[in-house]
């Protein structure tokens, strides 16, 4: 039935083009495999310096991040690179309690009990109890956000990075409801109004009101051979690399240190590891 429906829509669409005097560009009765073959000559070029991996992963060494001051430059580097608006800036918006839920976050700090609720106990070690943790999108192996997106605005690349097409996003927020980590933010307001001209990064697109956004593992930087902004700003506290490369830094760290992941029992397969 679905196949017949697809063919009917193609015929109807091409008929409409024919009426307008347009020339059909695809065979109306082509199978999906034949369609792919017709587009096989499309060439996708990559930067020669692009960094690649089978599965990108991140290891955060919490022993090297002892205070909020240690986290601040990391968060700022990410947010400035990606034009993340500061809706709490009182110069641009009158402060009220609703502002807090309007905050846009790509990477932020969280208490242990909130970051790892399934691992928190009444007698938790004081160091972990008082330690600020960096949290961000986990770029899950089995991302529930991808499955629920009705427009495919959220999708997973072959290298494991979960990305967003802001132009496809319709603001339904199904992905926010599906994400068990609270890693997505919704633009209730026009984010461009909260980005100062001197802070705007012209190399990364700004978003619009009514769009969801989140960390993208700095895919645009990887494409030109650069490490993620948070990694560069961490002074060695954050490592980034291919999880399936035995020689990568992340694999070496995982091999020699005890690590934990957020809500691992859910089966999402988060790609962010924490050395505690």
N, C-alpha and C positions, 0 to 999 in steps of 0.2 A: 504493500500500500504506500509506504513512504517513498519507494523508488518511483512508483507511478505518479505520485504527487509532485516529486521533483521534476520529472519529465514534462508534466503538464505545465508547471510554472515556467519552465524554460521555453516551451513552445509558445505560451501566451506572451512571454516577454519578448521573444524574437519576432512574433507576429506584430506586436506593437511597434517594434523597430522597423519592420518591413513597411508598415503603413506610413511611417514617417520618412521612408526612403533611405533608411540606414542599412548598412550591410552587416549581416550576422557575423559574429567573430568566433562563435563556438557551435559545434554540432549539437543540436537540440536533444538528440537521443544518445549522447555519449555517456558512458559509464563513469563512475568516479575515478577509476583507474585511468581511463582514456583522457579525462579532464586533466589529471596530473601530468600525463604525458604531453598534452598540448602546451602546458606551462613549463615543461622541463628545461626550456632554453633560457629561462630567467636566471640571471647571474646575480649572486649575492656576494659582494666584495667585502673583505674584512681588512682592517688595518694590519699591516705587517707586524706592528708592535703589540697587537692585542694579546692579553693574557687569557689562557684557556684552561679548562679543567673538566673533569668528568662530573664532579660534584663539589662546588665551592662550599667551604665551611670556615667557621671562625672560632678561635679559642681566646677567651678573655681570662687573663690571669688576675684574679681579684686580690692577690697578695701585693700587687704593684699599684693598686688603686685604693688608697686608704681613706680618702676623704672626698667631699663634694668638690673641693678645689682641684682634685686630680681629674675628676670627671668633666668639669666645666669646659676646658679647651676642646675635649673630644666632641662634646655635644655641639658646641659652637661651630666647630669645623664642619660637621655634617650639615647642620641647619643653614649655614651660610652658603655652602656649596650647592645646596638644593633649593634655595629660596623658600625655606620654611618660614611662614609668617609668625611674628611675635604678637599674638592677639592680647597679651597681657601688658603690652607697652602702653602705659598710661598717657603717653604723648599723643597717641592715635585713637585711643578708645577709653571711655569712662569705665573705671573698674566696677564690676559688680560680681555677684556670686555666679551668674551664668557664664561669665568669661572662662571659668575653669573648664567647663565642658566644651568650650569652643577651642581650646588649646590644640594646636597641631603638633604632633610629636613623631619624629622619625626614630630618634634614639633619646632615651631619658633615663633618669635614675629611679630606682625603686628599692624598697626595703625587702629584706630577705623573705619575710613572712608573706609578702604579696607576690614576689617573684617566684618563690618556690613553696606554695601553700601545702603541697603534699609532702614536703620534706621538713616542714617546720614542727618543732616540738616545744613543750613548755620549758624544757631545760636546755634550750639551744645555747651553744657557745656564745659568749658575749661579743667576741670579735665579729661573728657572722650576724648577730642580732643588730649590731650598730653599723654594719658596713653598708654603704650605698652600692647597689648593683646596677650596672648598665644593662638595659633591656632594649630590644628592637625586634623587628620582624625576624622570625626564626627560619624563614625560607625552607619550610618543611618538605620532607621527602614525600609526604602524602598530605598536601595542603587542603584543608576543608574549604578554604575561601575560594579556591579555583572551581570546585565542584558546584558551588551554589550560585556563582555569577551567571545571570541570565544572558548577558551580552558578550561574554568572553573577554570582558575588559581586564579581568585578572587571569593570568596564564603563567604556566611554568615553562622555563626554557630547558633545553637539553642538559645544561650545566647545573641545573638545580635552582637557579635564581627565579623567584616568584616576582613577576613584574606586573605593572598596570599600564593600560592604554587609557590615558585620561580622557581622550576623545570618545571612547566607547562607554565610559562610565555614565550611568543614568542616575546615580545617587540613590539607588534602592537600599543600600546599606546591608544587603544580605551577607556580604563578605565580613562586615563588622560583627554581625551576630554569630557567624560561623567561626571566627577566629577566637580560639580559647586563650590567647595571650594579650588581647587588647592592643594589638600592634597597629591598628588602623585608625585614622582620624578622618572626620568629615568636615568639610568646609561649610559651616553654617553661614559664614559671611564671606565676602569677597576677599580672599587672602592677599591680593595685590595691594590693598589699602594699608596693610600692616607691614609692608616691606619697604624700607627706606631706599631711596635711589642709590645712595652710596654703598649700600649693602647688597644690592641686587647683582646676582651672577648672570651675565648675559649669555653664558654658555649652557645654561640649563633652563628649560621652560618653566614659566609660572603656571599656576593652576587657576581655576575659576570656582565661583560659588557653586555648591551642590555636587562637588566631586570628592571622592574618597582618595586618600593618599597614604603612603607608607614608605619605609626604607626599601631601596632597590639594590642593596649590596654594591652601590656605586657602579652599576653596569656600564655607565657611560665612561667612567674612568678606566675600567678594565679593558674596554674596547680600544683604548689608546696606550695601553701598557702601564697604567698607573694603579697603585694600590688604593683601596677605599680610603676616603678622607679621614674616617675615624681611626684607621690603622696608622696612618702617617702621623696623626696628632697624639697618639697614645704613648709615644716614647718606649715602645717595646712591650707594652702591656697587652696589646691585642695582636694576634697572629691570624693570617688569612692565607688559605691555600686549598689545594686539591685533597679532599678527604680520601680519595682512592690512590693517591700517589704515596708509596711507602717512604719516599725521600723528602716529602714536603714538610715544612715546619710544623703544620698542624698535626700531622701524623706523629712526628717525633715528640711533640708535647703531650699528645694523648697517650703515647706509649710509656712515657716516664712520669706522668702525673695522674692523680685521681681527679676526675672531672664529673660534673653533674649537668643535667639539662632540665629545662623547664617543662613540667607536666609530661614527662617522658611516657608515663603510663597510658596516655591517650592514643598512642600509636601514630602520631603525626610525623614523627621522625625529625625533630628540630635539628638544624645545622649549626646552632650556637652552643658551644661547650664552655663551661666555667671551671677554672682551676680554683679550688677552695682550700 
